[in-house]
């Protein structure tokens, strides 16, 4: 496996993924304008109703992603077919005031507020086409963003995860208690538990983060801290 990334360039990595015990060549790379149609198709397939369709990427948003932070705008290809994507931006994170909404932190998905000298990589979106949901591509994309985080010498990767299982138990526990029951192993949530398996740690629950009926509009802010000191991360991956 090889990967490269820098603050001005693009990301590219070749590796293998396994599906039903068979290896398939995979490429994780920065997406470009020629990928926009496919990326929007994946958004529609990955986030069907009741997820609001207006929250799917549009071409103007995607243009801003590749223009402002190409190494944070990644897609994964299997045999030349794009199967998923992940998008991020750089911010300066205030640990003492973690409250925010998705619209605020991502500039409504346009990331025009991207801070090239920010200390935190913030995940705006992660989606995989349903046909590839058992291929481990979400974890591969997340690991790739960890590599970007480390290569750029950032403090952390941060993002808020949906909690789509919460509506089923909301009458028995608060959002904070729901997260505690997940981390204790009592409950499983398809998003929060997945992010924990990827190495993310829950920090706090945010109310009114996103228009998301399944999560009752809550989200869990989750962190991956760069384990390398900044001096050890210079020079790329």
N, C-alpha and C positions, 0 to 999 in steps of 0.2 A: 504494500500500500504506500502511495506517496501523496503528499498534500502540500499545497503552498498557498500563502495569503500574505498580503501586506496592506497598509492603510490606503494605498493608492491603487492597487491592482485588483485582480480577480482571484477567485478560489477555484481550485481544480484538484480532485482526488479520484484515483482509480482503485477499486477494491472488488471484493466478492460479497454477495449476500446468498443466504441459503433459503430455499423454499422446498418443503417436503424432502429434505435431506439432499437436495441437488443444488450445486453452486451455480450462480448466475453472475456474469460480469456486471458491475455497477459503476456508475460515474456520478460523483457529487460535484457540482460546478455552480458558478454564478450564472443565474439565468439572464437572458438578453431579450431584446424586442421580438425576435423571431419565436420566442416561447410563449408570448402573452396569451394567444388564443387557447393553447393547451392548459395553461395555468388557470385561466378563468373556468374552463371546463372541469378541472379537478376541484376547484372551489365549489362549484355547483353540485358535484357528485358527493363531495366530502361533508358538506354542510346543508343537507336538505331541510325543508320546513320541519319543525317550527323555527329553525334558525333563520333570521331575517336575510332575504336575498340581497338587500342593499348593502350588507356587510361583506359580500363577496368582493374580491379585488376588481377594479376596473382598469382600463388601459392607462389612464392618466396616473393612477397610483403606482402601477407597475413601472411606468417610465421614471417616476421619481425614485423608486427603489434602486433601479440599476444605475441611475445617474448619480445619486448621492452616496450610496454605500453598496457597491457591487459585491464585495466579499461577504456582506450580510444578507444578500438576496440569493439564496441557494435553491437548486432543484436537484433531484436524483433521477437518473435514467437507468432503466433496466433494458438491455438489448436495444438501446437507442430510443426507447419510449419514456417520456417523462411520467413518473408515477407519483411524485409528491414535491412539495416545496416548503421552504421555511424562510421567513423574512424577519429582519431585525434592524435596529438602529442603535446609535451610541447616545447615551445620556449621562448627565451627572446626577447620581442618585443621592437624595437626602434621606439617610437612614432614620432621622428623627421625625420625618413627615412622609411616611410611605403611602398615604392615601392618594389615589388618583383614579381616573377613569381611562378606559382604553382610548377613547377619542382624544383626551388631553395628552397622553404620553406618546401617541403615535401621530398626532396631528390629523386625526380622522383617517388614518391609514396612508397619508401622503408623505409622512416622515420629513417634511420640510423643516422640522425642528431638530433634525439630526445634528449632533454636536461632534465634529470630527475629533476633538480632543477630550471627549467624555471618558469617564472611568468605568462605565458599565455598559455591557451589551444587553439591550432589552429586546426580548422576543415579541414581535408583533403578531406572528401567525405561524402555525405549523399545521399542514394538512397533507394527507395521503389519500390517493384514490381508493375507494372501497375494494376494488379488485386486488389491491396490493396490501391490504391491512394486516396480513399474517406473514409479511416478508421481513419485518424488523426495520422497515425504512424510517419510521419515525425516530427510533433510537439512533439510527445511523445519521440522520440529519442533526439530531441533538448533539451527538458526539462531534460532528463536524463543526458546529457552532462553538463547542468547548475549545476546539483547536483554534478557531479564529480568536476567541477570547484570550487564550494563552499566547498566541502569536503576537497579538497587539499589546500585550502587557497590561490588560485590563484587570480590575479588581474582581469582577464577577460577571456572570450571566444571570439575568433576572427576567422574570415574566410572570404573569398572572394566569393560572390555570382555571378553566371552567370546572365546575363541580356538578355535572349533569345528574348525578344520582341523588342530589340533596332533596329534590322535590318529593321523593318517595318517602322520606323520613323526617321532613321538616316539622311535622306535628309532634315529634318526639325529642328533638334536640335542636339546639342553636347551631348556626353555621360553624362556630368555633368548636363545639362539641362534636360536630360531624367530622371535622378534620382530625380531632383527637381520636375518634373511633377508627378512622382510616389508618393513622400512624400506629395505633395499638394492634392493628390486625383484625379488629372486630368487624369492620366494614371494608368494602372494596368499591372504589370509584374508577370508572374507565379512564378518566383523564388524570386525576390527582395520583392514583396508584401508579399509572404509567410513568408520570414524571418522576415519582420517587424511584422507580426502577431505573430510570435514566440518570440518577444521581442528584436530583434536585431536592432541596429541603424546604418545607413550608415555613414561612416567616409570619404571615398574618393574613387575616381575612379582610377583603375589601368589599364594601357594600356598593351597589349601583355601579359596578365596574363596566358592565356590558348589558345590552338588551338581550337577556337570555332567560327564557321562561323556565327551562329545566333546572337551571342553577338558582332560580329565584333572584337573578341579577347579581349574585355574589360571585366572587372569584378568590382564589388563594394565591397570594404572592409567594413565589418559590424561587430559591436562589441556588446557584452553583458557584462556589468561591474558587477563584483561580488558586490552585495549590502551589504554584511556582512564584517565587519572588520576582518582581518586575525585571531585575537585572538579568535573570536567567531566561527571559522570554524574548529577548531582542534577537533580530536576525531572521524571523520567519519560522515556518514549521519545517 
